[in-house]
Amino acid sequence: MMLSSRGNSNGSSADSIAHPADGNNSLVSRPLTKSDNNLDAEPPCRNASAAALASASDGRETWNKKVEFLLAVIGFAVDLGNVWRFPYICYQNGGGAFLIPYCIMLVFGGLPLFYMELALGQYYRSGCISVWRHICPALKGLGYAICIIDLYVGMHYNTIIGWAVYYLVESFQPILPWLSCDNEWNTDNCTLIKDIANLTDSEGATSPAREFYERKVLEMHLSDGVDNLGTMRWPLVLSVLVVFVLVYFSLWKGVRSTGKAVWITALAPYFVLFILLGRGVTLPGASDGIYYYLTPQWEKLKTPKVWIDAATQIFFSLGPGFGTLLALSSYNKFHNNCYRDAIITSSINCLTSFLAGFVIFSVLGYMAKVQNKSIDKVGLEGPGLVFIVYPEAIATMPGSNFWSIIFFLMLITLGLDSTFGGLEAIITAFCDEYPTLLSRNREVFVGLLLVVVFLLSLPTCTQGGMYLVNFLNIYGPGISILFVVFVEAVAVCWLYGVDRFSSDVEKMIGHRPNLFWRTCWNYITPWFILFIFVFSIITYEDLRTEDYIYPKWSIHIGWMMTMSSLMCIPLYMVYMFIKTPGSWQERIAKMIKPVDPADMIVYSTTPNYGTSV
């Protein structure tokens, strides 16, 4: 770890100046001394900083094509939540009226954060750990916190993709297995959809799709919860392994391999969404579902919860704070127009959520008509929507196998893009921080990382794995990512300073961010995150599901998980204070003083594997 403006020999990205050793692009590094750049004097002009970084960018691996970067960012932001959460949140909070707070929160909260992270990553060409030496070195613990959060996400998110892989394989059977009640896993309560509509009392009746999901895929009935997770579900283990193999061969060569993969994983969901939309709007009752989705309920705008939900949805949809935007943009060319990229990608993300609402609610309207229910009695939020309700609807359509195959292919590609981003954030962060050790051996490092994440995710493949997936989703990223982004916003907007940051952006794109962006960064963005964080704390309730209450000991472990990432921030400050030489005033001064890029030339490269020193 970089502790001060002096080099060290532990393989981390220490501050050093590189000099040519021969004609083969190899470099020899030595500690930067006062005589090199007059460290006691005021920092050189910022144009020198830009020149240093622009020069360094010639050696760092970059995206082969600009569109590959855009697809990677869109693929990360557009994930399963766009399909299974936004439509539910929208109709729950006023239908079409919800779009007003949603757009307001996008413009004044989410988009400024999104733009800020893209610009930071591109300017300093660093992952979420190393970037802090240029902003506030004492906050490098933020980067480690982000990596731990991404690790928790990887432990359960890939399992959900594994479920989709399982469904995809089952979709190739001559008859979809969730179509009938004649299977070995069905109970006496299993009732066909067409028969449920005729029951005078449907209490206790379950659909074949629900029993397939809960009793065949997950086998939840054989587990008592987190107290007894049951045995391993080996078909799910194999499905999750397939996911990790796909992820490895998409990430192992860096942006060269990722850039090729996103052509499929980022574009395929849109192709399928439009096909499903075309089919959905032709179904009986589809118009009722769409009407229910869009009908404004203006009175709900007076409710604070609507605005809170809008802010939360925008934040988690765009995904700042996970280190992915920093990592992906760090492979851009220095003068890339990151402002235009931020507008394009965030707009596409939000429009995709809106489009997914039509796809989902056209089918919910159809299912409500088939079951003779109101739409609010049909819909589910989260995994239940895409693994129970939608497959249920697909099973009643002509050509159900085809619709099932393309639907689960869409879910897989949506999930893969997002898991690419989360894991790439970890990979880039550590390769940039420890280039000599890791960057030159990227394939091995990526392989070892994925093996570790796969092994850690195995408990989610047990019969009680669903309970762990919910648990990791809440206590892994939940509250901790909000605090991390708040500290990040305060550090960049108030400590580093909006004026300095705006000058950095100007050196890349040729003009300063206008008054709107500077106002948001100065006065709105940090408070936007604090607002969400405080509300999350105030409204916190111990985790429970509709039919399961998590034991107290598991809640305590959950908070320990949350704190395990957040503790990286103060622990690194203490560590840096102890290791930095000088009086306590000098130590603090060094800890908060950004390292100017003109004072260091750290980046040399191997052609394909990023940076080294």
Helices and strands as residue ranges (DSSP letters): E 16-20, E 27-31, H 34-37, H 46-57, H 66-77, H 80-84, H 86-92, G 95-98, H 99-105, I 106-110, H 111-124, G 130-134, G 137-140, H 141-170, H 193-196, H 208-211, I 212-217, G 220-222, H 234-251, H 255-265, H 268-280, H 286-294, G 298-302, H 304-318, H 324-329, H 338-371, G 375-377, H 383-384, I 385-389, H 390-395, H 400-433, H 435-438, G 439-441, H 442-457, G 458-461, H 465-473, I 474-478, H 479-490, I 491-497, H 498-509, H 515-519, I 520-524, H 525-538, E 544-545, E 548-549, H 552-566, H 568-579, H 584-592, G 597-599, E 604-605, E 611-612
